Amino acid sequence: MEVKASNKPKKTIAQLRKSVERRRIGIQAAFSILTNSYIVGFLKGTIYQGKLKQVCVPGMNCYSCPGALGSCPIGALQAVFNQGEYSKFWFDAKTGTAVAPPMYYFAFYVVGFLMMFGALCGRLVCGFLCPFGLIQDLIYKIPVPKKMKIRTFPGDKPLRYLKYFFLVVFVIILPLLYEPNPFFCKYICPSGMLIGGIPLMTYGSIFGNLGQGTGTGITSWAEAGGLTILKLSIMTALLVGSIFIYRPFCKYICPLGAIYSFFNRISLYRYSVDESKCTNCGACRHACRMGVDIVKTPNSLECIRCGDCKAACPHHAICAGFGKKKAAAPEQENTGSKVA
Amino acid sequence: MANTSKPIVKKSCPLDRGALRYIVPAAVFALGVLFLIIGIKDGEINAVLSKAVALCRECVGIG
């Protein structure tokens, strides 16, 4: 292919991938700071209690984090599923008729919110807007010998279905069957422990129970019990695992990622591969840390839309966007560059 | 990286073609807006708020 000479310094594929990664992490960090910018919470050991908390944030962001300005959609979903005293949309789970308890509520508000984001972006949210995804991304950058970074292992593929199990059982069925009890948040979610529990208990230990009058009442780590140990263990395992495996929480556990994954195939933001340019060289497959073969399944349920495959493609065959875009013509000659 | 001789096997998705490419996400988005409005009108937003403003001790690992 003939390439016009340009005065711009030529970027190698490795440089291009780095700049795409930097931009993505910058967006993630900016969004995480924006949605967790209630500084008073961190200073006084309390949580934000204003009206903004009516609005869900698109990513996994515990609403009990001292800085959180919005609500976690997974927490809200569990909370609403079995709350009905305010609702006229009751229905009996067994007969489907609108009568006396036990009655369940379909979480229109939260589901509607997730459908809107899903229809627009799919799992782009996971790649660009999720604070817990950002934490895992940063931890994965910890340098260890290359052979210790695990791309795949026996049982990796079946384990990917685990997040759907957590979604169905812990987020939907158990909160519906039992009293309003956020089963996923209570027994699994590492986000609540990391950005809620640890800061609040540490604050209580250092400064005393100053937050009591403002809603938290957490005194110290002395309040930690069996649940704390369970959640700390899950969190530690996931964070340590993130050094070696790219985003283990997103791959195997996250129910929010499971919800957004259903939208990947229909969302407005879509990936496509220009078959006339693709030589099936495998550079994209090699670059993808989520284990997606973008050539075979451009809109795979596992794709978090990080854009690494697009940057890694030496033939500019991968395009992504909201409209029907053609892959950009190469601005610089990349062939011959090191791909991985 | 050397090219492999394997043929490209791309799963074709009917949703990638023509007007469906836009109609389907638009319809899902519209349904989402409708659900959102129903939820707001029904007061669900208050349930979300009441849960979110009170510290969920179990969620942060104390329970």
Chai-1 contact restraints between the chains, C-beta under 6 A:
chainA,res_idxA,chainB,res_idxB,connection_type,confidence,min_distance_angstrom,max_distance_angstrom,comment,restraint_id
A,I47,B,L55,contact,1.0,0.0,6.0,A-B,restraint_1
A,Q49,B,V53,contact,1.0,0.0,6.0,A-B,restraint_2
A,K53,B,L49,contact,1.0,0.0,6.0,A-B,restraint_3
A,K53,B,A52,contact,1.0,0.0,6.0,A-B,restraint_4
A,K53,B,V53,contact,1.0,0.0,6.0,A-B,restraint_5
A,Q54,B,I45,contact,1.0,0.0,6.0,A-B,restraint_6
A,Q54,B,V48,contact,1.0,0.0,6.0,A-B,restraint_7
A,Q54,B,L49,contact,1.0,0.0,6.0,A-B,restraint_8
A,Y63,B,A52,contact,1.0,0.0,6.0,A-B,restraint_9
A,S64,B,L55,contact,1.0,0.0,6.0,A-B,restraint_10
A,S64,B,C56,contact,1.0,0.0,6.0,A-B,restraint_11
A,S64,B,C59,contact,1.0,0.0,6.0,A-B,restraint_12
A,S64,B,V60,contact,1.0,0.0,6.0,A-B,restraint_13
A,S71,B,V48,contact,1.0,0.0,6.0,A-B,restraint_14
A,S71,B,A52,contact,1.0,0.0,6.0,A-B,restraint_15
A,A76,B,V48,contact,1.0,0.0,6.0,A-B,restraint_16
A,A79,B,K51,contact,1.0,0.0,6.0,A-B,restraint_17
A,V80,B,E44,contact,1.0,0.0,6.0,A-B,restraint_18
A,V80,B,A47,contact,1.0,0.0,6.0,A-B,restraint_19
A,Q83,B,A47,contact,1.0,0.0,6.0,A-B,restraint_20
A,Y86,B,G43,contact,1.0,0.0,6.0,A-B,restraint_21
A,S87,B,D42,contact,1.0,0.0,6.0,A-B,restraint_22
A,F89,B,D42,contact,1.0,0.0,6.0,A-B,restraint_23
A,F108,B,F35,contact,1.0,0.0,6.0,A-B,restraint_24
A,F108,B,I38,contact,1.0,0.0,6.0,A-B,restraint_25
A,F108,B,G39,contact,1.0,0.0,6.0,A-B,restraint_26
A,Y109,B,L36,contact,1.0,0.0,6.0,A-B,restraint_27
A,Y109,B,G39,contact,1.0,0.0,6.0,A-B,restraint_28
A,Y109,B,E44,contact,1.0,0.0,6.0,A-B,restraint_29
A,Y109,B,I45,contact,1.0,0.0,6.0,A-B,restraint_30
A,V111,B,F35,contact,1.0,0.0,6.0,A-B,restraint_31
A,G112,B,G32,contact,1.0,0.0,6.0,A-B,restraint_32
A,G112,B,F35,contact,1.0,0.0,6.0,A-B,restraint_33
A,G112,B,L36,contact,1.0,0.0,6.0,A-B,restraint_34
A,G112,B,G39,contact,1.0,0.0,6.0,A-B,restraint_35
A,F113,B,L36,contact,1.0,0.0,6.0,A-B,restraint_36
A,M115,B,V28,contact,1.0,0.0,6.0,A-B,restraint_37
A,M115,B,G32,contact,1.0,0.0,6.0,A-B,restraint_38
A,M116,B,F29,contact,1.0,0.0,6.0,A-B,restraint_39
A,M116,B,G32,contact,1.0,0.0,6.0,A-B,restraint_40
A,A119,B,P25,contact,1.0,0.0,6.0,A-B,restraint_41
A,A119,B,V28,contact,1.0,0.0,6.0,A-B,restraint_42
A,A119,B,F29,contact,1.0,0.0,6.0,A-B,restraint_43
A,C185,B,C59,contact,1.0,0.0,6.0,A-B,restraint_44
A,K186,B,E58,contact,1.0,0.0,6.0,A-B,restraint_45
A,G192,B,C59,contact,1.0,0.0,6.0,A-B,restraint_46
A,G192,B,V60,contact,1.0,0.0,6.0,A-B,restraint_47
A,M193,B,G61,contact,1.0,0.0,6.0,A-B,restraint_48
A,G196,B,V60,contact,1.0,0.0,6.0,A-B,restraint_49
A,G197,B,V60,contact,1.0,0.0,6.0,A-B,restraint_50
A,G197,B,G61,contact,1.0,0.0,6.0,A-B,restraint_51
A,G215,B,L55,contact,1.0,0.0,6.0,A-B,restraint_52
A,T216,B,L55,contact,1.0,0.0,6.0,A-B,restraint_53
A,E223,B,I62,contact,1.0,0.0,6.0,A-B,restraint_54
A,L227,B,G61,contact,1.0,0.0,6.0,A-B,restraint_55
A,L227,B,G63,contact,1.0,0.0,6.0,A-B,restraint_56
A,T228,B,G61,contact,1.0,0.0,6.0,A-B,restraint_57
A,K231,B,G61,contact,1.0,0.0,6.0,A-B,restraint_58
A,I266,B,L15,contact,1.0,0.0,6.0,A-B,restraint_59
A,I266,B,V24,contact,1.0,0.0,6.0,A-B,restraint_60
A,I266,B,P25,contact,1.0,0.0,6.0,A-B,restraint_61
A,S267,B,P25,contact,1.0,0.0,6.0,A-B,restraint_62
A,L268,B,P25,contact,1.0,0.0,6.0,A-B,restraint_63
A,T279,B,N3,contact,1.0,0.0,6.0,A-B,restraint_64
A,N280,B,I8,contact,1.0,0.0,6.0,A-B,restraint_65
A,C281,B,M1,contact,1.0,0.0,6.0,A-B,restraint_66
A,C281,B,N3,contact,1.0,0.0,6.0,A-B,restraint_67
A,A283,B,M1,contact,1.0,0.0,6.0,A-B,restraint_68
A,V295,B,I8,contact,1.0,0.0,6.0,A-B,restraint_69
A,K296,B,V9,contact,1.0,0.0,6.0,A-B,restraint_70
A,T297,B,K11,contact,1.0,0.0,6.0,A-B,restraint_71
A,V339,B,M1,contact,1.0,0.0,6.0,A-B,restraint_72
